[in-house]
């Protein structure tokens, strides 16, 4: 049997790091908590002094985009935070977003979209579409650049895919979107096999996924609708995508299936699978996170022509 010693070393190191994280992660169990309690568990950071906030007009009130801008940017990275459409914030990952801006020479824009259950589907998706439309129409005027990569983690990757699909169908400037950075995304809310078999997974289990899905979808929507589960959409004419996933993530199948469907539709898709990595691993301390984040930054940089 062929053994990739570098990959095997990463696998063993990730297992060791997971064990150190286990006591902290096991305390979360979002599905056993109220929404308020779940939000209190979410890590927050102090807003960085280099960040600038812009308010975008919306039919439902303004949408705030939290931005970092280097001196001579080459493109815009629109970041959509994760948190199951229920928790999280555009203001919670400033150090990570600043690093992306610096390493990719990008204006990084993080969207403060409305959260469920107070604002269920399609509120969050609508806000992300409005923010992306504003960027398509205003990035040249604001920063002198027009190319945009859209990405995010978990529910943020879901909303990134949904946003790209909506804009492909509806916006004349869609071709300015030149990449998708989809990090352990959820692409099938009717549940893939790995989601259904994830009852013992750390970070998010099958029960936790159901808790998030039920807060997001409250009107008996079809969970196989392409606007809810982009895995079921026509995936043609999408920009190049990088999909990142760990083998210990219950959303493993989502990325496996999405990558293959993108390729079958003629779209370019790179699939990075990290052995033993958990859901959320790129925002947790660890060797796999370092590798994956560097890969993502290289991908974003490669999208600027």
C-alpha positions in Angstrom: 0.0 0.0 0.0 1.3 3.4 -0.9 1.8 5.7 2.1 2.1 9.5 1.8 4.3 10.1 4.8 3.7 13.9 4.8 -0.1 13.3 4.8 0.2 10.6 7.4 2.2 12.9 9.7 -0.5 15.6 9.3 -3.2 13.0 10.2 -1.4 11.9 13.3 -0.7 15.4 14.4 -4.4 16.4 13.8 -5.6 13.4 16.0 -3.3 14.6 18.8 -4.5 18.2 18.5 -8.2 17.1 18.4 -7.7 15.4 21.8 -6.5 18.6 23.3 -9.5 20.5 21.9 -12.0 17.8 23.0 -12.8 19.1 26.5 -13.6 22.6 25.1 -15.6 21.4 22.1 -17.7 18.8 24.1 -19.1 21.6 26.2 -20.8 23.3 23.3 -23.6 20.9 22.2 -25.7 23.7 20.6 -28.8 21.5 20.2 -29.2 21.3 24.0 -29.2 25.0 24.4 -31.4 28.0 23.7 -30.5 30.4 20.9 -29.4 33.0 23.4 -27.1 30.4 25.2 -25.7 29.3 21.9 -24.8 32.8 20.9 -23.1 33.4 24.2 -20.8 30.4 23.5 -19.6 32.0 20.2 -16.1 33.3 20.3 -15.9 37.1 19.9 -13.0 39.4 19.2 -12.4 43.1 19.7 -13.0 45.0 16.5 -9.6 45.8 14.9 -8.7 49.5 14.5 -8.0 48.9 10.8 -11.6 47.9 10.1 -14.1 50.2 8.4 -17.8 49.6 8.3 -20.0 50.6 5.4 -23.8 50.6 5.5 -25.6 49.3 2.4 -29.2 50.2 1.7 -31.7 47.4 1.8 -35.5 47.0 1.7 -35.2 45.7 5.2 -33.0 48.4 6.6 -29.2 48.8 6.1 -26.8 45.9 5.9 -23.4 46.5 7.4 -20.3 45.3 5.7 -17.1 45.1 7.8 -14.1 45.8 5.6 -10.3 45.7 5.6 -8.5 47.4 2.7 -4.8 47.2 1.9 -3.0 50.1 0.1 -3.2 48.7 -3.5 -5.8 45.9 -3.6 -6.2 43.6 -6.5 -9.7 42.3 -5.8 -12.5 42.0 -3.3 -12.9 38.9 -1.0 -16.5 38.8 0.2 -16.6 36.8 3.4 -19.8 35.3 4.8 -19.4 34.0 8.4 -20.6 30.6 9.6 -22.7 29.7 12.6 -25.7 27.7 11.1 -27.5 30.9 10.1 -28.2 31.4 13.8 -25.0 32.4 15.5 -21.8 34.3 14.5 -21.1 37.8 13.4 -19.1 39.7 10.7 -17.2 41.3 13.6 -16.0 38.1 15.2 -13.0 37.1 13.1 -11.1 40.4 12.7 -7.6 38.9 13.0 -8.3 36.2 10.5 -9.9 38.7 8.0 -7.0 41.1 8.4 -4.6 38.3 7.6 -6.5 37.4 4.5 -6.5 41.0 3.4 -2.7 41.3 3.9 -1.8 37.9 2.4 -4.1 38.1 -0.7 -3.8 41.9 -1.3 -7.6 42.0 -1.2 -10.3 44.3 0.2 -12.0 41.8 2.6 -15.6 42.5 3.1 -17.5 40.5 5.8 -21.4 40.7 5.7 -23.5 41.2 8.8 -26.5 39.4 7.5 -29.7 38.8 9.5 -29.8 35.6 11.6 -32.5 33.0 12.3 -34.7 32.2 14.1 -35.7 35.9 14.3 -35.1 36.2 10.5 -35.5 32.8 8.9 -34.9 31.8 5.2 -34.6 33.7 2.9 -33.5 36.7 5.0 -29.8 35.8 5.3 -29.5 34.8 1.7 -31.3 37.9 0.6 -28.9 40.1 2.6 -25.9 38.4 1.1 -27.3 38.8 -2.4 -27.9 42.5 -1.8 -24.3 42.9 -0.4 -22.8 41.1 -3.4 -24.9 43.1 -5.8 -23.6 46.3 -4.2 -20.0 45.1 -4.5 -20.5 44.3 -8.2 -21.8 47.8 -8.8 -19.6 49.8 -6.5 -16.2 48.1 -6.0 -14.7 49.9 -9.0 -15.8 53.3 -7.6 -14.8 52.6 -4.0 -11.5 50.7 -4.4 -10.6 50.8 -8.1 -11.1 47.1 -8.6 -13.9 44.9 -10.0 -13.0 41.2 -9.4 -14.7 39.4 -6.5 -14.2 36.1 -4.8 -17.0 35.0 -2.5 -16.4 32.6 0.3 -17.2 31.5 3.8 -17.2 28.7 6.3 -20.0 26.2 7.0 -23.3 28.1 6.7 -21.2 30.9 5.2 -20.1 28.6 2.4 -23.7 27.6 1.8 -24.7 31.3 1.5 -21.7 31.9 -0.7 -22.8 29.2 -3.1 -26.5 30.4 -3.0 -25.3 34.0 -3.6 -23.2 33.0 -6.6 -26.1 31.0 -8.1 -28.6 33.9 -7.6 -26.2 36.4 -9.3 -25.4 34.1 -12.2 -29.2 33.9 -12.9 -30.0 37.6 -12.3 -27.0 40.0 -12.7 -25.3 41.3 -15.8 -22.0 41.9 -13.9 -21.9 38.3 -12.7 -18.6 37.6 -14.6 -16.8 39.8 -12.1 -17.1 37.0 -9.6 -13.9 35.0 -10.3 -13.8 32.5 -7.5 -15.6 30.6 -4.7 -13.8 29.7 -1.4 -16.2 27.1 0.1 -14.9 25.9 3.5 -16.7 22.9 5.0 -20.0 24.0 3.5 -23.4 22.6 4.0 -24.9 22.1 0.5 -27.8 19.7 1.1 -30.3 20.5 3.9 -32.3 17.4 3.1 -29.2 15.7 4.7 -26.4 13.7 3.0 -25.4 10.2 4.4 -22.5 11.7 6.3 -24.9 14.2 8.0 -27.3 11.4 9.0 -24.4 9.3 10.3 -22.8 12.1 12.3 -24.4 11.6 15.7 -21.1 11.2 17.5 -19.1 13.8 15.7 -17.4 16.6 17.6 -18.3 20.3 17.1 -21.5 19.5 15.2 -23.5 16.3 15.3 -26.6 15.2 13.4 -28.8 16.6 16.2 -26.9 19.9 16.1 -27.4 20.1 12.3 -31.1 19.5 12.6 -31.3 22.2 15.3 -29.7 24.7 13.0 -31.8 23.6 10.0 -35.0 23.9 11.9 -34.2 27.5 13.0 -33.3 28.5 9.5 -36.3 26.9 7.7 -39.6 27.6 9.3 -42.2 27.6 6.5 -42.2 23.9 5.3 -39.9 24.8 2.4 -38.7 22.0 0.2 -35.2 21.2 1.5 -34.2 20.0 -2.0 -34.9 23.5 -3.5 -31.8 24.7 -5.2 -32.0 28.0 -3.3 -31.9 26.1 0.0 -29.7 23.1 -1.1 -27.3 24.3 -3.8 -26.2 20.7 -4.4 -29.5 20.4 -6.4 -28.9 23.5 -8.5 -27.7 23.8 -12.1 -24.0 24.4 -11.3 -22.9 25.4 -14.8 -21.1 28.6 -15.5 -19.8 29.1 -12.0 -16.3 30.4 -11.3 -13.4 28.2 -10.1 -14.1 26.9 -6.6 -11.9 25.6 -3.8 -13.7 23.2 -1.4 -12.1 22.5 1.9 -13.3 19.7 4.3 -12.1 17.4 7.0 -12.7 13.6 7.2 -14.2 13.9 10.8 -16.8 16.5 9.6 -20.4 15.4 9.2 -20.6 17.7 6.2 -17.9 15.6 4.4 -20.3 14.3 1.8 -21.6 17.8 1.1 -18.1 18.8 -0.2 -17.5 15.5 -1.9 -20.8 15.6 -3.8 -20.6 19.4 -4.5 -17.1 19.1 -6.0 -18.1 16.3 -8.3 -21.3 18.0 -9.4 -19.4 21.2 -10.1 -17.0 19.3 -12.3 -19.8 17.4 -14.0 -21.4 20.8 -14.9 -18.1 22.0 -16.5 -17.1 24.2 -13.6 -13.5 24.1 -12.2 -13.4 22.6 -8.6 -10.5 21.8 -6.4 -11.3 19.5 -3.4 -8.9 19.6 -0.4 -9.6 16.8 2.2 -7.8 17.0 5.5 -7.4 13.7 7.4 -9.1 13.6 10.8 -9.9 17.4 10.7 -13.1 18.4 12.5 -15.8 20.8 11.5 -14.6 24.3 12.0 -11.0 23.3 12.0 -9.7 26.3 10.1 -10.7 28.7 13.0 -9.3 26.3 15.6 -5.6 26.1 16.6 -3.9 23.3 14.7 -1.5 22.3 11.9 -4.2 21.4 9.5 -5.7 24.9 10.0 -2.4 26.5 9.1 -2.1 24.5 5.9 -5.7 25.0 4.9 -5.7 28.7 5.5 -2.5 29.2 3.5 -4.1 27.1 0.7 -7.2 29.3 0.7 -5.2 32.5 0.6 -3.2 31.1 -2.3 -6.4 30.3 -4.1 -7.9 33.8 -3.6 -4.6 35.4 -4.8 -4.6 33.2 -7.9 -8.1 34.5 -8.9 -6.8 38.1 -9.5 -5.8 38.4 -13.1 
